[in-house]
Amino acid sequence: MNPKKKKGRKERLEPLSFYGHHPKEVIRASMRVDPEKLRKLEEEEAKQERLARQNVPEPSK
């Protein structure tokens, strides 16, 4: 039982569950980043994307 492996898997599953249709999130999840920092980055990116394409609904895949 490796706690490092489990932690990395959990960090990867969190962003994938929220942004599974975005490869950028997957790449960032693979990198070792604090969950708080990752969430802040994702929130900022999500806001920017929503503002960029307000007319286009986000793909819920």
C-alpha positions as CSV (number, residue, x, y, z in Angstrom):
1,M,0.0,0.0,0.0
2,N,1.7,3.2,-1.2
3,P,0.2,6.4,0.1
4,K,1.9,8.4,-2.6
5,K,0.3,6.3,-5.3
6,K,-3.2,6.5,-3.7
7,K,-2.8,10.3,-3.3
8,G,-1.8,10.8,-6.9
9,R,-4.7,8.6,-8.0
10,K,-7.2,10.6,-5.9
11,E,-5.9,13.9,-7.2
12,R,-6.2,12.6,-10.8
13,L,-9.7,11.3,-10.2
14,E,-11.0,14.6,-8.7
15,P,-10.3,16.8,-11.7
16,L,-11.3,14.0,-14.2
17,S,-14.7,13.6,-12.6
18,F,-15.2,17.4,-12.9
19,Y,-13.4,18.0,-16.2
20,G,-13.2,14.7,-18.0
21,H,-13.6,16.4,-21.4
22,H,-10.6,18.7,-21.0
23,P,-7.1,17.2,-21.7
24,K,-5.5,20.2,-20.0
25,E,-7.0,19.3,-16.7
26,V,-5.7,15.7,-17.1
27,I,-2.2,16.9,-17.8
28,R,-2.3,19.2,-14.8
29,A,-3.7,16.5,-12.6
30,S,-0.8,14.2,-13.6
31,M,1.6,16.9,-12.4
32,R,2.2,17.1,-8.7
33,V,0.3,20.2,-7.6
34,D,-1.5,21.1,-4.4
35,P,-5.3,20.3,-4.6
36,E,-6.1,23.9,-3.4
37,K,-3.9,25.4,-6.2
38,L,-5.3,23.0,-8.7
39,R,-8.9,23.9,-7.8
40,K,-8.1,27.6,-8.0
41,L,-6.6,27.2,-11.4
42,E,-9.5,25.1,-12.6
43,E,-12.0,27.6,-11.2
44,E,-10.2,30.5,-13.0
45,E,-10.0,28.6,-16.2
46,A,-13.7,27.6,-16.0
47,K,-14.7,31.2,-15.5
48,Q,-12.5,32.3,-18.4
49,E,-14.0,29.6,-20.7
50,R,-17.6,30.5,-19.6
51,L,-17.0,34.2,-20.4
52,A,-15.3,33.3,-23.7
53,R,-18.2,31.1,-24.9
54,Q,-21.3,32.2,-23.1
55,N,-23.6,31.2,-26.0
56,V,-22.1,27.7,-26.2
57,P,-23.1,25.3,-23.4
58,E,-20.4,23.3,-21.8
59,P,-20.3,19.6,-23.0
60,S,-21.5,17.4,-20.2
61,K,-19.7,14.2,-21.3
